[in-house]
Amino acid sequence: MDHVVLDRCVLCTRPRCDVHDPRWTAFGTRSVRCPTCARDAVETQQHARRRIPLVRHQMAELGIRLRVPVMVTITDPDAMAGPLARADGVVFGLTHQRITVGGPTDVVGIQVAAGLTPTHFGATLAHELGHAWLAEQGATGLAPAVEEGMCQLFAGAWLKRQNTSLARALRAGLPNHPVPEYGLGYRAARSAVRRYGIGPVLTHVRDRGRLPAIG
């Protein structure tokens, strides 16, 4: 017997076929989460405080270490909006920066949507820490595909260290992200790193504002 798919989990795309299934919960007012993704979700600032230090530590081990710590705030998904949102309007993370003409760019805060799985939360925070790190390094004014691609690369490196089925699935999906700046950007950054190594690519992006050419 065929089942009508009413919608899908915003996090893992699992189909929802029964609108009356109470195990499915809201993710903001526009999306829903399946029971598996809702379990142990990072819903509050207190939940986040237990996980942020480990993500920061793991990113530092990868070389993404901030000189000035940035406040991470858990935010209602409905309050999250950005120019590179998915087609359904969902945004998982945002990094807010203060740009001074002729001066440095300061990162004033990171927002992460409430209700993510621990794995989604970690990958999102790793991505946003990447934005903050690039700003600290003076790599500002980058084309969106370059900056988002590099930050997706950081998220992928974090996911690789988690060794879970969900982490592997999220990492495998990075090249096919529906927002081109993320998907195409990640593929370009990954190709550059495979050709030149992460150190030379980061230096090239910082100093020249673009990825090195791959000929």
C-alpha positions as CSV (number, residue, x, y, z in Angstrom):
1,M,0.0,0.0,0.0
2,D,1.4,3.4,-1.0
3,H,1.6,6.2,1.6
4,V,1.3,9.8,0.8
5,V,4.3,11.8,1.9
6,L,3.0,14.9,3.7
7,D,6.3,16.4,4.4
8,R,9.8,15.5,5.4
9,C,12.1,15.9,8.4
10,V,14.0,19.2,8.0
11,L,17.1,17.5,9.3
12,C,17.3,14.0,7.8
13,T,14.6,14.2,5.1
14,R,12.7,11.2,6.6
15,P,9.2,11.2,5.1
16,R,6.2,11.9,7.3
17,C,3.1,10.0,6.2
18,D,0.8,10.4,9.2
19,V,-0.1,14.0,10.2
20,H,-1.5,12.7,13.5
21,D,1.8,11.0,14.6
22,P,2.5,12.8,17.9
23,R,6.2,11.8,17.8
24,W,6.8,14.4,15.1
25,T,7.6,17.8,16.5
26,A,7.8,21.4,15.0
27,F,11.0,23.0,13.9
28,G,9.9,26.6,14.0
29,T,6.5,27.1,12.3
30,R,7.7,26.1,8.8
31,S,9.2,22.7,9.3
32,V,9.0,19.4,11.3
33,R,11.4,17.0,12.8
34,C,11.2,13.2,13.0
35,P,11.3,11.4,16.4
36,T,14.9,10.3,15.9
37,C,16.2,13.8,15.1
38,A,14.1,15.4,18.0
39,R,15.7,13.0,20.5
40,D,18.6,14.7,22.4
41,A,18.2,17.8,20.3
42,V,20.1,21.0,21.3
43,E,17.0,23.1,22.3
44,T,18.3,25.6,24.8
45,Q,21.3,27.7,25.7
46,Q,22.0,25.3,28.6
47,H,22.1,22.3,26.2
48,A,24.5,24.3,23.9
49,R,26.9,25.1,26.7
50,R,27.5,21.4,27.3
51,R,28.5,20.9,23.6
52,I,30.2,24.2,22.6
53,P,33.6,23.6,24.4
54,L,34.1,20.2,22.7
55,V,33.3,21.6,19.2
56,R,35.7,24.5,19.8
57,H,38.4,22.1,21.0
58,Q,38.0,19.9,18.0
59,M,38.1,22.8,15.6
60,A,41.3,24.1,17.4
61,E,42.9,20.7,16.8
62,L,42.1,21.2,13.1
63,G,43.8,24.6,13.2
64,I,40.7,26.7,13.4
65,R,41.4,28.5,16.7
66,L,39.9,32.0,17.5
67,R,42.1,34.5,19.3
68,V,38.9,36.2,20.6
69,P,36.1,33.9,21.7
70,V,32.7,34.6,20.1
71,M,29.4,34.3,21.9
72,V,27.2,31.5,20.5
73,T,23.5,32.0,21.0
74,I,20.7,29.5,20.5
75,T,17.9,31.1,18.5
76,D,14.3,30.3,17.5
77,P,14.4,28.9,13.9
78,D,11.8,31.4,12.9
79,A,14.1,34.2,13.8
80,M,16.9,32.9,11.6
81,A,17.1,34.5,8.1
82,G,19.8,35.1,5.7
83,P,20.5,35.6,1.9
84,L,21.7,32.0,1.5
85,A,18.7,30.3,3.0
86,R,17.5,27.0,1.6
87,A,14.5,26.9,-0.7
88,D,12.3,26.2,2.4
89,G,13.6,29.3,4.1
90,V,15.5,27.4,6.8
91,V,18.8,28.7,8.1
92,F,20.7,26.7,10.7
93,G,23.5,29.2,11.6
94,L,24.5,32.8,11.2
95,T,27.7,34.7,12.0
96,H,27.3,38.4,12.6
97,Q,30.2,40.7,11.8
98,R,30.9,44.5,12.2
99,I,32.8,45.9,9.3
100,T,34.8,49.1,9.8
101,V,35.8,51.0,6.7
102,G,39.5,50.9,6.5
103,G,39.7,48.9,9.7
104,P,39.3,45.3,10.9
105,T,36.2,43.2,10.7
106,D,35.0,42.1,14.1
107,V,32.8,39.0,14.7
108,V,30.1,40.1,17.2
109,G,28.3,36.8,17.6
110,I,27.1,33.5,16.2
111,Q,23.5,32.2,16.2
112,V,22.6,28.6,15.9
113,A,19.0,27.4,15.4
114,A,17.4,25.7,18.4
115,G,16.3,22.1,17.9
116,L,19.2,20.6,15.9
117,T,20.6,17.2,16.5
118,P,23.9,17.2,18.3
119,T,25.6,16.3,15.0
120,H,23.8,19.1,13.1
121,F,24.6,21.5,15.9
122,G,28.3,20.6,15.8
123,A,28.6,20.8,12.0
124,T,26.7,24.2,12.0
125,L,28.9,25.6,14.8
126,A,32.1,24.4,13.0
127,H,30.9,26.1,9.8
128,E,30.2,29.4,11.7
129,L,33.5,29.2,13.6
130,G,35.0,29.0,10.1
131,H,33.4,32.4,9.2
132,A,34.8,33.9,12.4
133,W,38.2,32.5,11.9
134,L,38.4,33.8,8.3
135,A,37.4,37.2,9.5
136,E,40.1,37.1,12.2
137,Q,42.7,36.1,9.6
138,G,41.7,39.2,7.5
139,A,40.1,37.1,4.7
140,T,37.2,39.4,4.2
141,G,35.1,40.5,1.2
142,L,35.3,37.0,-0.2
143,A,32.9,35.8,-2.9
144,P,30.1,33.9,-1.2
145,A,31.0,30.6,-2.9
146,V,34.6,30.9,-1.7
147,E,33.7,31.7,1.9
148,E,30.8,29.3,2.2
149,G,32.8,26.6,0.4
150,M,35.7,27.0,2.8
151,C,33.4,26.9,5.8
152,Q,31.7,23.8,4.5
153,L,35.1,22.3,4.3
154,F,35.7,23.0,8.0
155,A,32.3,21.5,8.8
156,G,33.2,18.4,6.8
157,A,36.5,18.1,8.6
158,W,34.6,18.2,12.0
159,L,32.1,15.6,10.7
160,K,34.9,13.3,9.7
161,R,36.0,13.1,13.3
162,Q,32.6,12.1,14.7
163,N,32.5,8.6,13.2
164,T,28.7,8.1,13.4
165,S,26.3,7.1,10.6
166,L,24.6,10.5,10.7
167,A,27.9,12.4,10.5
168,R,29.0,10.3,7.6
169,A,25.6,10.9,5.8
170,L,25.9,14.7,6.4
171,R,29.4,14.8,5.1
172,A,28.5,12.7,2.1
173,G,25.8,15.2,1.3
174,L,28.0,18.3,1.4
175,P,28.9,18.3,-2.3
176,N,25.2,18.2,-3.3
177,H,23.9,21.0,-1.0
178,P,20.9,22.6,-2.9
179,V,22.3,26.2,-2.3
180,P,25.0,26.6,-5.0
181,E,27.3,28.7,-2.8
182,Y,27.5,25.8,-0.4
183,G,27.5,22.8,-2.8
184,L,29.6,24.2,-5.6
185,G,31.7,26.2,-3.2
186,Y,32.5,23.0,-1.2
187,R,33.4,21.1,-4.3
188,A,35.8,23.8,-5.5
189,A,37.4,24.2,-2.0
190,R,37.8,20.4,-1.7
191,S,39.4,20.2,-5.1
192,A,41.8,23.0,-4.3
193,V,42.8,21.3,-1.0
194,R,43.3,18.0,-2.7
195,R,45.6,19.7,-5.2
196,Y,47.6,22.0,-3.0
197,G,47.0,21.1,0.7
198,I,44.9,23.0,3.3
199,G,47.7,25.3,4.4
200,P,48.6,26.8,1.0
201,V,44.8,27.1,0.2
202,L,44.1,29.0,3.4
203,T,47.1,31.3,2.7
204,H,46.0,31.9,-0.9
205,V,42.4,32.7,0.2
206,R,43.6,35.1,2.9
207,D,46.1,36.9,0.8
208,R,44.4,37.0,-2.6
209,G,40.7,36.6,-1.7
210,R,40.1,33.6,-4.0
211,L,40.9,29.9,-4.3
212,P,44.1,29.0,-6.2
213,A,43.5,28.0,-9.8
214,I,43.2,24.3,-10.6
215,G,44.6,23.6,-14.1
